[in-house]
Amino acid sequence: AFHNYHDTYQTFPPATLERPATSWRIALLPFMEEAKAAEEYDRTQAWDSPANKPLQKQRILAYSCPSRVVSFDSTGRFLTSYVVPRGAGTIFDSSTGTPIARIRDGTSNTLLALEACGTEIIWTQPIDVDSRSYKVSVNGPGELKGQSGSMISSWHYGGAQVLMADGSLRFLKNTIDANVLRSLLTEDGGD
C-alpha cells in the first residue's frame, strides 16, 4: 500500500496529512482494498469528531497483529498495531511526504513502519511514535504486560516486526544494538 501510494503521488504519505489532521493509515486505505472505509471517513472533520467516531470501532485487518492480545480499548475502539517512526531524519519528518529518491541510506536499510503494540493508538488517530518520546529499542520494559516504553513493541517472543522502505518485512530481535536501530531510523544518515 505504501508503494502503491508512492506510485500515485511520487512520495510516501506524510505521517499526518491535511487540516484537520488525518493519519497516514487513512490515506493508505484506498491502496489496500479498504475503499469503503476510506469513503466513510470525513476528511473535513477531525478524527475524533462525531462524523468519524463510528469508524474508530471498525477493525482494519492490515493494521492488526494476530498475536496482539488486546486489540480494542475499553470503549470498543480499534487500536492499531502499526505506526511510523517520527523525528528528525526519519522518512516521516516532512509534512509533504518523502520520495524514494531522498532515502539515500537505501530503502532496504531504512525503517518505514513499526510494530508498536505497546502503544494504545486508535487506528484513525493521527499520531505515531517519536524517537524523542520513546526509548529506541525493541520490547523494552513497560508498566503493564504487553505495554512497553519502546518505540518498537510486540507480543512476539524475542522481537517485533518492522517494514523496511523497500517493502520487505523484517523481524528485529530484542537484542538489537540501539545504535544500529537509530541508524535504521534515518533516511540519509550515511550509516
N, C-alpha and C positions, 0 to 999 in steps of 0.2 A: 504493500500500500504506500509506503514512503517513496519507493522508487516510481510507482505509477504517478503519484503526486508530482514528483520531480520531473517526470517526462512531460507532464501537462504544463507546469508552471516554471520549469527550469531552475527550481530551488526546492530544498526541503521546506516543509512548513515551519514558520517560527513557532516557538513554544506557545505563544499567545498571539492570536490574530484579532484584528479589528477593534472597534469600540461599539458596543461593550465587549469586554474581553471574552474571547472564545478559545477553548483549548484546541490544540493540535489533534486531540482524539476525535473531536467533532469534524475537523477538516478532512480527516482520513476516511470517514465513513463511506462516502461515495466510491472510494477506491478499494473497498473490501466487502462489497456486496451487502452494504448496510444503508442503501439509498433511502429506504423508508424511514429509518431513524434520523438520517440527515435532514429529510424533509420535515419531520416533526419538530426539530429543534429550530426555535425562532431566534435568528442571529441579531434581530433588532432589540432583543430583550436580554437582560443579564442571565447568566447561567442558573441563578437561584430564584429567578422571577416566577410568579405563578404560571406563566405560559410554559416554562421549561422544567418545572418541578416534576411533572409526571414521568419525564424521560429519565430522571435520576434513578428511578426504580427498575429500569429496563437493563437486563443483563446482556452485555455485548460479549459474546464468547471469545473474540480475539483479544479482549482486554482482561481475560480471566485465566489465571493459572489454575489448572486442575488440582494441584497439590495444596492450594490455599485453603485452610480450614474454615475461615470466616470470610465470606465474600460480600456480605451486606452489613450495614450498620444497624443500630437498634431501631431505626425508623424505616428500614427496608430499602435504603438507598444502596445501589451497587457500587462497591469500592474497586477501583482499578488495581490491577496487579502490576501495571507497567507505566513508567514515567520516562521523561527525557532528562538528561543532565543539563543543568543550567549553570551559569557562571562564566567568568572571563575565560576566553579561549576555547569554549565548547562550541559545538555546532549550533547550539541554541542561545548564543549571546547576542543575536541580532533580532531586531523587530521586523525585518523584512524576509527572513529566511536565508539559508545558506546553499549556494550552488555546489555541486560536487567538486568543481574545479578549485574551490577555495580550500578543500581538505588536502593540504599539502603533505601531511604526515602519512597519507594513504588511507583509503577507505577501509582496508582490512585491519588497520591499526587504530581506528577511531570509533569510540562508542557512540551509538545513535539512540538506543533506548535501553532502559534498565528494568530489571525485575525489582520491585520495591513493595513487597507485601507487608513490610513493617510500617508503612505509612497507612493512613486511613484517608485517602483522597477519593472523593466521589468522582466517578468517571467523567462527568461533564464539567467538573471544576477546573478552571484554568490555572492550576498550579502544578508544580513538579518539584524535583529535588534540586537544591542549590549546593554546590560544593562548599560554600561558605557556611551553610547551616547544618549540614550533615557530616558525619565522620566519613572520610574517604576510605571505606573498607567494605568488605562483604560479610554480611550476617554477624555484625558486632553485637555486643550485649544490649539488651533493652530492659525496660521496666517490667514488661509482661511477656510471657511466652508468645512467640510469633510476632513480636514487635521489636524493632531494632532502631538504634540511632544511626545506623549506617546508611550511606547513600544507596547501596545495593543490598536487598534483603529478600529472603525467600523462606519457604517451608521445606526446601530441599536439603538433604543431608550433605554437608560438606561444601556448599557453594550456591550459586544462583545463575540464572540465565541472563544473557545480555545480547543485544542486537548490534552488530557492527554496521558501519556506514555502507559496506559493500553488500549488505543484505544477509550476511551469514549469521547464524546463531551460535553462540559460544557459551560454555559453562565455565564461569570463573570460580576458582576454589576460594574458600575462606582464607587460605594461607597466602593469597597473592600479596606481593610486596606493595605497600602503599605508594611508593614512588613509581612503580610500573603502572598501577591503577591511575595515578594522576596523569601519567603520560598518555594513557589510553583516552582520557577525557578531552585532551586538546586536539584541535584540528590542524594546527600549524605551529606546533611547539618545537619542531626539529628534533624530536626524540623518538 
